[in-house]
Amino acid sequence: MQNEGAVRLEVADTKGLSQIAPEQFPVARAAGSPPSTQAFAYRFADAGYAYNVRADNVLPELGVDAIIVYHVGDADMTLEAELSLGHSRSALA
């Protein structure tokens, strides 16, 4: 489990898992992507396993896509705009 944003993760409880160093579990990242700010890796120690994770500082992400067309004529000017607003919760990987 890893986090690349401002969200703070806390593993609250584990059962049947042993924590290992994140470096022992290589993660493929896209070229130019920032390194994780938090990473947790676990190995199965028992067939009955479970874990609880708490996330703090989860902020929504807003995005705007815009297409703007300006028309300039001899006697007039017009502006046409198409806007799309997107909203999502902060993602955890």
HULINVEN-V829406 format. One record per pair of residues at least 4 apart in sequence whose C-alpha atoms are under 6 Angstrom apart, sorted by the first residue. I is the first residue (numbers start at 1). J is the second residue. If there is no record, write none. Layout:
# HULINVEN-V829406
{{I | J} {I | J}}
This chain:
# HULINVEN-V829406
{{1 | 39} {1 | 40} {2 | 38} {2 | 39} {2 | 93} {3 | 36} {3 | 37} {3 | 38} {3 | 92} {4 | 36} {4 | 37} {7 | 56} {7 | 57} {7 | 58} {8 | 55} {8 | 56} {9 | 54} {9 | 55} {10 | 53} {10 | 54} {11 | 52} {11 | 53} {12 | 52} {12 | 53} {13 | 51} {13 | 52} {14 | 50} {14 | 51} {15 | 49} {15 | 50} {16 | 45} {16 | 46} {16 | 48} {16 | 49} {17 | 42} {17 | 43} {17 | 44} {17 | 45} {18 | 42} {18 | 43} {19 | 41} {19 | 42} {20 | 41} {20 | 42} {22 | 40} {22 | 41} {58 | 90} {59 | 90} {60 | 88} {60 | 89} {60 | 90} {61 | 87} {61 | 88} {61 | 89} {62 | 86} {62 | 87} {63 | 85} {63 | 86} {64 | 84} {64 | 85} {65 | 83} {65 | 84} {66 | 82} {66 | 83} {67 | 81} {67 | 82} {68 | 80} {68 | 81} {69 | 79} {69 | 80} {70 | 78} {70 | 79} {71 | 77} {71 | 78} {72 | 77} {73 | 77}}
